[in-house]
Amino acid sequence: MNNTDASNIKQRLEKYVFRASPVDFKKIPGTPIAYWLTEEGVKAFSSGKLEDVGKTRRGLQTGAKDRFIRYWHECSLKSLEIRYLPRNEATNSNAKWFMFNNGGDYKKWYGNLDLVVNWEKNGKEIKAFGGSIIPSEELYFHGAVSWPRLSSGDIAFKLHPEGVIPGDLSPCYYSGRTLTELGYLNSKCLNYFLKAINPTVTSPVGDVAKVPLPRIRDNVEESVTSKVEKLVETHKNDWDSNEISWDFTRLHLLSPDCQQITLKDVYQKLRAYWRELTREMQRLEEENNRIFIDAYGLQDELTPDVPLEEVTLTCNPRYRYGNNKSEEELELLLLADTMRELISYAVGCMFGRYALDKPGLILANQGETVDDYLKQIPEPSFPADDDNVIPMLDGDWFTDDITERFREFLRIAFGEEHYDENLRFVEQALGKDIRKYFLKDFYNDHVRRYKKRPIYWLFSSPKGSFNALIYMHRYQPHTVGTVLEYLRDFKDEKLKARKNHLEAVSISAGASQGEKTKALKEIEKINKILAELDDYERDVLYPLATEQVEIDLDDGVKANYPKFGDALKKITGLSG
C-alpha cells in the first residue's frame, strides 16, 4: 500500500470517528455515553431541564382494566361525562364514565381519545380497589401534553385536553405554556435529545423530564403557538371525523361544504381538500422544526424535513397505510375506506344512532326506542328502523333488508337523479356489489372499526343462511323474540313459498328441461338451508328468546356479548 492509498483510507474512516470528552457525558442526565452528540447538543443540556419549569407525571393505573375501563361507545350517553369540564366541575359531575387518555398508535398533536374510566363519585370504586395506583390526582382533568409510554420509534406528543383523566400508558407534562411545549416536544430536536438520554423503546416519565428546556426567543413564541394551534385544530377535526371519536357529528362526505352533483364529485372535492390539508400540515411542522433546530444550532445534525408519512392525519394515505405502496394503491385504499365509512354511517342512521337531519348522536342510551327518536326527529328524511332488527340476507326477502335500506339512504342523501351512478361508484370502490359487501365484509369491518367492542350485533345461523343486525343500545329483553319472528317468517313463509314455486316448475309441462334441472338444484339448496335454520331455531334462538336476557351497558361488550352464546356471530377473544 502506498502513502496515497493510506491517506484515502484514513479520510474515509474519519467520518465514522466520534470524539467526545467524558466531562461532556456528565452534562447529560444519567451520564449516558452519547458519543455522537455535537458540542451544540451537549450545550443544550447545560441550560436546564424541562422539569425545571413544569411537572411530568404518570397517570392512573386502575389495576383491573376490564372492570374500570371501557370504550366510550359501549356506554349509555347519560352515564358519560364528555364535556371537557374543568376539574372543579368534573369532580361534581353525577356521571359514571369520564374521558380517559391511555396510549394509542403513533399520532401527533391530537387523537387516540376513545376510552372512558369509571371515576364515579370522584373515583370511589377505584380507590377502594386494592390494585389501583392513583398518582398526582390533583392534576386530573387539567390540560397537558401527553405521549405514549411505550414506543417503537420516535415519540409522538399530543394535546391532553382539559376534562380528561390521564392513564398510566399516557404520561403527561403540565406547565403554563402547553402549546409552546407541545411545539417543542414534537420538533425533531426532542427525539434527538431523548435518544441521548435513553435509546430504548420505552419512554419513562423521568426521561422526558430530563430533556433540555425549550430554547425560544419571546418574539418567536407567538409564531410557534399559532402554528401549534392550527396543527392541533386540524388534527382534532380529522380525529373527530371518525365514528370512534366522542366528538363525531357527521361524515365529511355529507358536509354542506362538499355538496356536488354526484357522489364521485363529492369525493373528488373532499380528496383535493385532504391533499391540500396534508401539505399544509407538513409545511407547518417543518416551520416548527426549523425554529427549534435554529434555536439550538443543530442545523448540521438535523433537517426540518417531515416526510408525508409522518403527517398523522387519517385522511393522509401515506400515514394511514404506510409508505411501501404506489400512489395508485394508496388512492384506491383511501377511496374504499371512505366508502366503508359512508356505509357504516348509513347503518347508524338505519338504527337511529345518527340521522341525516341532525348532527351528532340521536339514540345512544340503553333501551331507547323509535319513539325517543321521533321526539328528536319528528319528520325524518330517512327514518330509523322500527323494531331494532335489520335482516341481512342473500336476496330481497324483506322490505327492511339492510341492502335495500342502504339503497334508500343513498337516494335520500345524494339524490334520486344520480342514484345508479352513485351506487356504481360505491360498488366499484368496494370491488363488489353492495349486497355481497354486507354479507361478506361489513360485520368484520364493523368489529375492526370498533376495536372488537361492536355496537351492532349480528345474529347469524351456523352457515350464515340467516343474518340479522341489532343495535345494542336499543336492545330490550324481547329483542331476541323479534329476531325469532324474522327467522320464522323467512323460513316458514318465504323460503317454503319459494320451494313450493320451484316444485311446481320442476313438474310443469311448460318448463324446459334446463329450467326443471335448475329448479331441482335450488330445491336441494333450500332444503339444506331449512334444515340449518330449523336447528338454529330449535337449539339456539328459541331457548334464548324464552330467557328474556337482560344486559347492562355499563358492564361492557366483553361481558354482554357472550350472554347470547351461539346466537351471535363469533368474534375471536369476545365470544363465550
Buried (B, 14 or more C-beta within 10 A) or exposed (E): EEEEEEEEEEEEEEEEEEEBEEEBBEBBBEEBEBEEBBEEBBBBBEEEBBBEBBBBBBBBBBBEBEBBBBBBBBBBBEBBBBEBBEBEEBBEBEBBBBBBBBBBEBBBBBBBBBBBBBBBEEBEBBEEBEEBEBBBBEBBBBBBBBBBBEBEEBBBBBBBBBBBBBBBBBBBBBBEBBBBBBBBBBBBBBBBBBBBBBEEEEBBBBBBBBBBBBBBEEEBBEBBBEBBEBBBEBBBBBBBBBBBBBBBEBBBBBBEEBEBEBBBBBBBBBBEBBEEBBEBBBEBBBBBBBBBBEBBBBEEBBEBEBEBBBBBBBBBBBBBBEEEBEEEEBEBBBBBBBBBBBBBBBBBBBBBBBBBBEEEBBBBBBBBBBEBBBEBBEEBEBBBBEBBBBBBBBEEBBEBBBBBBBBBBBBBBBEEEBBEEBBBBBBEBBEBBBBBBBBEBBBEBBBEBBEBBBBBBBBBBEEBBBBBBBBBBBBBEEBBBBBBEBBBBBBBEBBEEBBEEBBEBBEEEEBEEEBBEBBBEBBEEBEEBBEBBEEBBEEBBBEBBEEEBEBEBBBBBBBBBEBBEBBBBEBEEBEE
